[in-house]
């Protein structure tokens, strides 16, 4: 039998076969990047709220069609509807061994609702200085066609201003301007500090310093899970 790589995440008394993990952290902290890497290794789905809602709408489920109506009007999808879609998604076969939730819950009320449908075993909090976040997000550019995200400093496109995949001119989202980023961070802090306190009282939170390269943060995530 081939031994597992030394840095592989393995089940142990502190890491059960079920991996029900919530990632918390401010926008731009790198949660999505790390969630994709971790989900691939553990063989469980990475569930972000936006992708979850879009998938449900694309599948044409009753809840998905209802959510699509809100999204087409530019309105927030109600919490109860998001929770219903999440409940359906967690019933899928690929989620039977667990999940990685990225961007949900966002506040205490959502966490309490989530607890009614599934337990959470670990919460990884991505901690990063605000100055680093502002710089990171203000340098972010998106491809409006395929959705690929670049950073002009750390992950620039091969051809300046154009997507590597399809050549589409890149754009900066309006909420990635420096002023908008600082506003988003203030809103995030207001909602998330009480949420972190809740999970800390349950002994679930492990802090992951989120500055540095993708590989450095990946190593910290693994250490936190072990």
C-alpha positions as protocol buffer text, in pm:
chain_id: "A"
residue {
  index: 1
  type: UNK
  ca { x: 0 y: 0 z: 0 }
}
residue {
  index: 2
  type: UNK
  ca { x: 144 y: 337 z: -102 }
}
residue {
  index: 3
  type: UNK
  ca { x: 185 y: 568 z: 201 }
}
residue {
  index: 4
  type: UNK
  ca { x: 8 y: 905 z: 194 }
}
residue {
  index: 5
  type: UNK
  ca { x: 223 y: 1209 z: 122 }
}
residue {
  index: 6
  type: UNK
  ca { x: 370 y: 1365 z: 433 }
}
residue {
  index: 7
  type: UNK
  ca { x: 169 y: 1683 z: 387 }
}
residue {
  index: 8
  type: UNK
  ca { x: -162 y: 1511 z: 308 }
}
residue {
  index: 9
  type: UNK
  ca { x: -459 y: 1583 z: 532 }
}
residue {
  index: 10
  type: UNK
  ca { x: -555 y: 1256 z: 700 }
}
residue {
  index: 11
  type: UNK
  ca { x: -837 y: 1157 z: 931 }
}
residue {
  index: 12
  type: UNK
  ca { x: -738 y: 1132 z: 1295 }
}
residue {
  index: 13
  type: UNK
  ca { x: -908 y: 1161 z: 1637 }
}
residue {
  index: 14
  type: UNK
  ca { x: -893 y: 1541 z: 1592 }
}
residue {
  index: 15
  type: UNK
  ca { x: -1005 y: 1533 z: 1227 }
}
residue {
  index: 16
  type: UNK
  ca { x: -1301 y: 1295 z: 1175 }
}
residue {
  index: 17
  type: UNK
  ca { x: -1407 y: 1138 z: 846 }
}
residue {
  index: 18
  type: UNK
  ca { x: -1673 y: 1405 z: 815 }
}
residue {
  index: 19
  type: UNK
  ca { x: -1528 y: 1743 z: 717 }
}
residue {
  index: 20
  type: UNK
  ca { x: -1790 y: 2011 z: 784 }
}
residue {
  index: 21
  type: UNK
  ca { x: -1587 y: 2328 z: 756 }
}
residue {
  index: 22
  type: UNK
  ca { x: -1678 y: 2698 z: 748 }
}
residue {
  index: 23
  type: UNK
  ca { x: -1431 y: 2954 z: 615 }
}
residue {
  index: 24
  type: UNK
  ca { x: -1458 y: 3307 z: 753 }
}
residue {
  index: 25
  type: UNK
  ca { x: -1257 y: 3613 z: 664 }
}
residue {
  index: 26
  type: UNK
  ca { x: -1286 y: 3951 z: 495 }
}
residue {
  index: 27
  type: UNK
  ca { x: -1328 y: 3988 z: 119 }
}
residue {
  index: 28
  type: UNK
  ca { x: -995 y: 3938 z: -55 }
}
residue {
  index: 29
  type: UNK
  ca { x: -845 y: 3719 z: 219 }
}
residue {
  index: 30
  type: UNK
  ca { x: -806 y: 3426 z: -21 }
}
residue {
  index: 31
  type: UNK
  ca { x: -1081 y: 3200 z: 115 }
}
residue {
  index: 32
  type: UNK
  ca { x: -1201 y: 3095 z: -229 }
}
residue {
  index: 33
  type: UNK
  ca { x: -856 y: 2997 z: -352 }
}
residue {
  index: 34
  type: UNK
  ca { x: -784 y: 2788 z: -45 }
}
residue {
  index: 35
  type: UNK
  ca { x: -1133 y: 2636 z: -41 }
}
residue {
  index: 36
  type: UNK
  ca { x: -1090 y: 2502 z: -395 }
}
residue {
  index: 37
  type: UNK
  ca { x: -755 y: 2343 z: -309 }
}
residue {
  index: 38
  type: UNK
  ca { x: -885 y: 2191 z: 12 }
}
residue {
  index: 39
  type: UNK
  ca { x: -1209 y: 2065 z: -143 }
}
residue {
  index: 40
  type: UNK
  ca { x: -1018 y: 1885 z: -418 }
}
residue {
  index: 41
  type: UNK
  ca { x: -793 y: 1708 z: -169 }
}
residue {
  index: 42
  type: UNK
  ca { x: -1069 y: 1609 z: 71 }
}
residue {
  index: 43
  type: UNK
  ca { x: -1312 y: 1511 z: -205 }
}
residue {
  index: 44
  type: UNK
  ca { x: -1594 y: 1729 z: -75 }
}
residue {
  index: 45
  type: UNK
  ca { x: -1777 y: 2022 z: -237 }
}
residue {
  index: 46
  type: UNK
  ca { x: -1673 y: 2385 z: -201 }
}
residue {
  index: 47
  type: UNK
  ca { x: -1994 y: 2582 z: -158 }
}
residue {
  index: 48
  type: UNK
  ca { x: -1994 y: 2960 z: -199 }
}
residue {
  index: 49
  type: UNK
  ca { x: -2325 y: 3141 z: -173 }
}
residue {
  index: 50
  type: UNK
  ca { x: -2309 y: 3303 z: -517 }
}
residue {
  index: 51
  type: UNK
  ca { x: -2219 y: 2983 z: -700 }
}
residue {
  index: 52
  type: UNK
  ca { x: -2478 y: 2790 z: -500 }
}
residue {
  index: 53
  type: UNK
  ca { x: -2755 y: 3028 z: -602 }
}
residue {
  index: 54
  type: UNK
  ca { x: -2647 y: 3039 z: -966 }
}
residue {
  index: 55
  type: UNK
  ca { x: -2630 y: 2659 z: -983 }
}
residue {
  index: 56
  type: UNK
  ca { x: -2978 y: 2624 z: -835 }
}
residue {
  index: 57
  type: UNK
  ca { x: -3115 y: 2879 z: -1081 }
}
residue {
  index: 58
  type: UNK
  ca { x: -2943 y: 2702 z: -1372 }
}
residue {
  index: 59
  type: UNK
  ca { x: -3080 y: 2364 z: -1259 }
}
residue {
  index: 60
  type: UNK
  ca { x: -3431 y: 2508 z: -1265 }
}
residue {
  index: 61
  type: UNK
  ca { x: -3538 y: 2378 z: -925 }
}
residue {
  index: 62
  type: UNK
  ca { x: -3838 y: 2542 z: -763 }
}
residue {
  index: 63
  type: UNK
  ca { x: -3615 y: 2720 z: -511 }
}
residue {
  index: 64
  type: UNK
  ca { x: -3364 y: 2803 z: -784 }
}
residue {
  index: 65
  type: UNK
  ca { x: -3629 y: 2970 z: -997 }
}
residue {
  index: 66
  type: UNK
  ca { x: -3745 y: 3172 z: -698 }
}
residue {
  index: 67
  type: UNK
  ca { x: -3389 y: 3282 z: -621 }
}
residue {
  index: 68
  type: UNK
  ca { x: -3331 y: 3369 z: -987 }
}
residue {
  index: 69
  type: UNK
  ca { x: -3623 y: 3610 z: -971 }
}
residue {
  index: 70
  type: UNK
  ca { x: -3455 y: 3803 z: -691 }
}
residue {
  index: 71
  type: UNK
  ca { x: -3114 y: 3801 z: -860 }
}
residue {
  index: 72
  type: UNK
  ca { x: -3249 y: 3925 z: -1194 }
}
residue {
  index: 73
  type: UNK
  ca { x: -3398 y: 4223 z: -1013 }
}
residue {
  index: 74
  type: UNK
  ca { x: -3070 y: 4291 z: -833 }
}
residue {
  index: 75
  type: UNK
  ca { x: -3227 y: 4214 z: -497 }
}
residue {
  index: 76
  type: UNK
  ca { x: -3079 y: 4013 z: -210 }
}
residue {
  index: 77
  type: UNK
  ca { x: -3204 y: 3657 z: -190 }
}
residue {
  index: 78
  type: UNK
  ca { x: -3381 y: 3611 z: 147 }
}
residue {
  index: 79
  type: UNK
  ca { x: -3195 y: 3410 z: 411 }
}
residue {
  index: 80
  type: UNK
  ca { x: -3471 y: 3149 z: 431 }
}
residue {
  index: 81
  type: UNK
  ca { x: -3447 y: 3084 z: 58 }
}
residue {
  index: 82
  type: UNK
  ca { x: -3066 y: 3059 z: 67 }
}
residue {
  index: 83
  type: UNK
  ca { x: -3095 y: 2812 z: 354 }
}
residue {
  index: 84
  type: UNK
  ca { x: -3348 y: 2603 z: 161 }
}
residue {
  index: 85
  type: UNK
  ca { x: -3116 y: 2584 z: -140 }
}
residue {
  index: 86
  type: UNK
  ca { x: -2824 y: 2496 z: 86 }
}
residue {
  index: 87
  type: UNK
  ca { x: -3029 y: 2220 z: 249 }
}
residue {
  index: 88
  type: UNK
  ca { x: -3102 y: 2072 z: -94 }
}
residue {
  index: 89
  type: UNK
  ca { x: -2736 y: 2093 z: -194 }
}
residue {
  index: 90
  type: UNK
  ca { x: -2614 y: 1920 z: 122 }
}
residue {
  index: 91
  type: UNK
  ca { x: -2845 y: 1628 z: 45 }
}
residue {
  index: 92
  type: UNK
  ca { x: -2644 y: 1553 z: -274 }
}
residue {
  index: 93
  type: UNK
  ca { x: -2423 y: 1246 z: -272 }
}
residue {
  index: 94
  type: UNK
  ca { x: -2094 y: 1438 z: -298 }
}
residue {
  index: 95
  type: UNK
  ca { x: -2171 y: 1621 z: 28 }
}
residue {
  index: 96
  type: UNK
  ca { x: -2229 y: 1311 z: 238 }
}
residue {
  index: 97
  type: UNK
  ca { x: -1869 y: 1325 z: 368 }
}
residue {
  index: 98
  type: UNK
  ca { x: -1884 y: 1696 z: 435 }
}
residue {
  index: 99
  type: UNK
  ca { x: -1849 y: 2037 z: 276 }
}
residue {
  index: 100
  type: UNK
  ca { x: -1656 y: 2362 z: 280 }
}
residue {
  index: 101
  type: UNK
  ca { x: -1877 y: 2668 z: 320 }
}
residue {
  index: 102
  type: UNK
  ca { x: -1721 y: 2988 z: 188 }
}
residue {
  index: 103
  type: UNK
  ca { x: -1902 y: 3314 z: 258 }
}
residue {
  index: 104
  type: UNK
  ca { x: -2186 y: 3161 z: 457 }
}
residue {
  index: 105
  type: UNK
  ca { x: -2289 y: 3215 z: 729 }
}
residue {
  index: 106
  type: UNK
  ca { x: -2227 y: 3590 z: 733 }
}
residue {
  index: 107
  type: UNK
  ca { x: -2391 y: 3672 z: 1066 }
}
residue {
  index: 108
  type: UNK
  ca { x: -2515 y: 3514 z: 1389 }
}
residue {
  index: 109
  type: UNK
  ca { x: -2871 y: 3465 z: 1264 }
}
residue {
  index: 110
  type: UNK
  ca { x: -2749 y: 3271 z: 961 }
}
residue {
  index: 111
  type: UNK
  ca { x: -2519 y: 3061 z: 1181 }
}
residue {
  index: 112
  type: UNK
  ca { x: -2809 y: 2971 z: 1406 }
}
residue {
  index: 113
  type: UNK
  ca { x: -3020 y: 2871 z: 1105 }
}
residue {
  index: 114
  type: UNK
  ca { x: -2733 y: 2666 z: 963 }
}
residue {
  index: 115
  type: UNK
  ca { x: -2702 y: 2477 z: 1293 }
}
residue {
  index: 116
  type: UNK
  ca { x: -3060 y: 2359 z: 1247 }
}
residue {
  index: 117
  type: UNK
  ca { x: -2972 y: 2167 z: 930 }
}
residue {
  index: 118
  type: UNK
  ca { x: -2611 y: 2059 z: 988 }
}
residue {
  index: 119
  type: UNK
  ca { x: -2341 y: 2074 z: 1253 }
}
residue {
  index: 120
  type: UNK
  ca { x: -2018 y: 2264 z: 1186 }
}
residue {
  index: 121
  type: UNK
  ca { x: -1698 y: 2095 z: 1302 }
}
residue {
  index: 122
  type: UNK
  ca { x: -1431 y: 2351 z: 1221 }
}
residue {
  index: 123
  type: UNK
  ca { x: -1417 y: 2723 z: 1145 }
}
residue {
  index: 124
  type: UNK
  ca { x: -1107 y: 2861 z: 977 }
}
residue {
  index: 125
  type: UNK
  ca { x: -1073 y: 3236 z: 1021 }
}
residue {
  index: 126
  type: UNK
  ca { x: -853 y: 3401 z: 758 }
}
residue {
  index: 127
  type: UNK
  ca { x: -687 y: 3694 z: 934 }
}
residue {
  index: 128
  type: UNK
  ca { x: -512 y: 3963 z: 732 }
}
residue {
  index: 129
  type: UNK
  ca { x: -427 y: 4334 z: 785 }
}
residue {
  index: 130
  type: UNK
  ca { x: -674 y: 4577 z: 631 }
}
residue {
  index: 131
  type: UNK
  ca { x: -396 y: 4763 z: 449 }
}
residue {
  index: 132
  type: UNK
  ca { x: -298 y: 4442 z: 269 }
}
residue {
  index: 133
  type: UNK
  ca { x: -660 y: 4373 z: 175 }
}
residue {
  index: 134
  type: UNK
  ca { x: -716 y: 4721 z: 34 }
}
residue {
  index: 135
  type: UNK
  ca { x: -404 y: 4691 z: -179 }
}
residue {
  index: 136
  type: UNK
  ca { x: -491 y: 4335 z: -289 }
}
residue {
  index: 137
  type: UNK
  ca { x: -851 y: 4411 z: -386 }
}
residue {
  index: 138
  type: UNK
  ca { x: -781 y: 4744 z: -555 }
}
residue {
  index: 139
  type: UNK
  ca { x: -536 y: 4560 z: -784 }
}
residue {
  index: 140
  type: UNK
  ca { x: -792 y: 4292 z: -874 }
}
residue {
  index: 141
  type: UNK
  ca { x: -927 y: 4264 z: -1229 }
}
residue {
  index: 142
  type: UNK
  ca { x: -1198 y: 4034 z: -1363 }
}
residue {
  index: 143
  type: UNK
  ca { x: -1280 y: 3881 z: -1701 }
}
residue {
  index: 144
  type: UNK
  ca { x: -1647 y: 3962 z: -1768 }
}
residue {
  index: 145
  type: UNK
  ca { x: -1674 y: 3664 z: -2005 }
}
residue {
  index: 146
  type: UNK
  ca { x: -1530 y: 3366 z: -1815 }
}
residue {
  index: 147
  type: UNK
  ca { x: -1505 y: 3510 z: -1464 }
}
residue {
  index: 148
  type: UNK
  ca { x: -1130 y: 3455 z: -1422 }
}
residue {
  index: 149
  type: UNK
  ca { x: -982 y: 3684 z: -1154 }
}
residue {
  index: 150
  type: UNK
  ca { x: -636 y: 3841 z: -1183 }
}
residue {
  index: 151
  type: UNK
  ca { x: -424 y: 4060 z: -960 }
}
residue {
  index: 152
  type: UNK
  ca { x: -206 y: 4316 z: -1134 }
}
residue {
  index: 153
  type: UNK
  ca { x: 74 y: 4262 z: -880 }
}
residue {
  index: 154
  type: UNK
  ca { x: 62 y: 3899 z: -770 }
}
residue {
  index: 155
  type: UNK
  ca { x: -116 y: 3726 z: -1059 }
}
residue {
  index: 156
  type: UNK
  ca { x: -115 y: 3951 z: -1368 }
}
residue {
  index: 157
  type: UNK
  ca { x: -242 y: 3839 z: -1710 }
}
residue {
  index: 158
  type: UNK
  ca { x: 19 y: 3745 z: -1969 }
}
residue {
  index: 159
  type: UNK
  ca { x: -102 y: 4025 z: -2195 }
}
residue {
  index: 160
  type: UNK
  ca { x: -165 y: 4351 z: -2012 }
}
residue {
  index: 161
  type: UNK
  ca { x: -534 y: 4419 z: -1965 }
}
residue {
  index: 162
  type: UNK
  ca { x: -660 y: 4100 z: -2136 }
}
residue {
  index: 163
  type: UNK
  ca { x: -778 y: 3761 z: -2015 }
}
residue {
  index: 164
  type: UNK
  ca { x: -537 y: 3473 z: -2071 }
}
residue {
  index: 165
  type: UNK
  ca { x: -824 y: 3238 z: -2159 }
}
residue {
  index: 166
  type: UNK
  ca { x: -1026 y: 3432 z: -2414 }
}
residue {
  index: 167
  type: UNK
  ca { x: -856 y: 3767 z: -2470 }
}
residue {
  index: 168
  type: UNK
  ca { x: -1148 y: 3967 z: -2330 }
}
residue {
  index: 169
  type: UNK
  ca { x: -1054 y: 4311 z: -2191 }
}
residue {
  index: 170
  type: UNK
  ca { x: -1039 y: 4292 z: -1812 }
}
residue {
  index: 171
  type: UNK
  ca { x: -1251 y: 4513 z: -1590 }
}
residue {
  index: 172
  type: UNK
  ca { x: -1233 y: 4639 z: -1233 }
}
residue {
  index: 173
  type: UNK
  ca { x: -1550 y: 4576 z: -1035 }
}
residue {
  index: 174
  type: UNK
  ca { x: -1696 y: 4894 z: -890 }
}
residue {
  index: 175
  type: UNK
  ca { x: -1680 y: 4741 z: -542 }
}
residue {
  index: 176
  type: UNK
  ca { x: -1305 y: 4683 z: -580 }
}
residue {
  index: 177
  type: UNK
  ca { x: -1217 y: 5052 z: -575 }
}
residue {
  index: 178
  type: UNK
  ca { x: -1028 y: 5160 z: -262 }
}
residue {
  index: 179
  type: UNK
  ca { x: -1321 y: 5356 z: -119 }
}
residue {
  index: 180
  type: UNK
  ca { x: -1565 y: 5070 z: -186 }
}
residue {
  index: 181
  type: UNK
  ca { x: -1326 y: 4816 z: -34 }
}
residue {
  index: 182
  type: UNK
  ca { x: -1299 y: 5011 z: 291 }
}
residue {
  index: 183
  type: UNK
  ca { x: -1680 y: 5032 z: 307 }
}
residue {
  index: 184
  type: UNK
  ca { x: -1712 y: 4657 z: 248 }
}
residue {
  index: 185
  type: UNK
  ca { x: -1461 y: 4587 z: 522 }
}
residue {
  index: 186
  type: UNK
  ca { x: -1650 y: 4804 z: 769 }
}
residue {
  index: 187
  type: UNK
  ca { x: -1974 y: 4620 z: 693 }
}
residue {
  index: 188
  type: UNK
  ca { x: -1793 y: 4288 z: 722 }
}
residue {
  index: 189
  type: UNK
  ca { x: -1647 y: 4373 z: 1063 }
}
residue {
  index: 190
  type: UNK
  ca { x: -1984 y: 4478 z: 1200 }
}
residue {
  index: 191
  type: UNK
  ca { x: -2147 y: 4146 z: 1110 }
}
residue {
  index: 192
  type: UNK
  ca { x: -1859 y: 3906 z: 1154 }
}
residue {
  index: 193
  type: UNK
  ca { x: -1712 y: 3996 z: 1494 }
}
residue {
  index: 194
  type: UNK
  ca { x: -2023 y: 3866 z: 1676 }
}
residue {
  index: 195
  type: UNK
  ca { x: -2022 y: 3558 z: 1450 }
}
residue {
  index: 196
  type: UNK
  ca { x: -1660 y: 3484 z: 1537 }
}
residue {
  index: 197
  type: UNK
  ca { x: -1740 y: 3527 z: 1905 }
}
residue {
  index: 198
  type: UNK
  ca { x: -2024 y: 3276 z: 1872 }
}
residue {
  index: 199
  type: UNK
  ca { x: -1804 y: 3012 z: 1710 }
}
residue {
  index: 200
  type: UNK
  ca { x: -1521 y: 3080 z: 1955 }
}
residue {
  index: 201
  type: UNK
  ca { x: -1750 y: 3005 z: 2249 }
}
residue {
  index: 202
  type: UNK
  ca { x: -1810 y: 2669 z: 2081 }
}
residue {
  index: 203
  type: UNK
  ca { x: -1436 y: 2604 z: 2050 }
}
residue {
  index: 204
  type: UNK
  ca { x: -1448 y: 2577 z: 1671 }
}
residue {
  index: 205
  type: UNK
  ca { x: -1227 y: 2863 z: 1548 }
}
residue {
  index: 206
  type: UNK
  ca { x: -873 y: 2821 z: 1420 }
}
residue {
  index: 207
  type: UNK
  ca { x: -699 y: 3137 z: 1295 }
}
residue {
  index: 208
  type: UNK
  ca { x: -508 y: 3123 z: 967 }
}
residue {
  index: 209
  type: UNK
  ca { x: -272 y: 3417 z: 892 }
}
residue {
  index: 210
  type: UNK
  ca { x: -374 y: 3491 z: 532 }
}
residue {
  index: 211
  type: UNK
  ca { x: -82 y: 3708 z: 416 }
}
residue {
  index: 212
  type: UNK
  ca { x: 185 y: 3566 z: 188 }
}
residue {
  index: 213
  type: UNK
  ca { x: 177 y: 3332 z: -110 }
}
residue {
  index: 214
  type: UNK
  ca { x: -95 y: 3080 z: -189 }
}
residue {
  index: 215
  type: UNK
  ca { x: 143 y: 2798 z: -93 }
}
residue {
  index: 216
  type: UNK
  ca { x: 230 y: 2958 z: 242 }
}
residue {
  index: 217
  type: UNK
  ca { x: -135 y: 3003 z: 333 }
}
residue {
  index: 218
  type: UNK
  ca { x: -210 y: 2648 z: 215 }
}
residue {
  index: 219
  type: UNK
  ca { x: 49 y: 2517 z: 462 }
}
residue {
  index: 220
  type: UNK
  ca { x: -113 y: 2716 z: 744 }
}
residue {
  index: 221
  type: UNK
  ca { x: -456 y: 2580 z: 652 }
}
residue {
  index: 222
  type: UNK
  ca { x: -323 y: 2225 z: 674 }
}
residue {
  index: 223
  type: UNK
  ca { x: -161 y: 2297 z: 1010 }
}
residue {
  index: 224
  type: UNK
  ca { x: -488 y: 2443 z: 1140 }
}
residue {
  index: 225
  type: UNK
  ca { x: -687 y: 2138 z: 1030 }
}
residue {
  index: 226
  type: UNK
  ca { x: -441 y: 1899 z: 1191 }
}
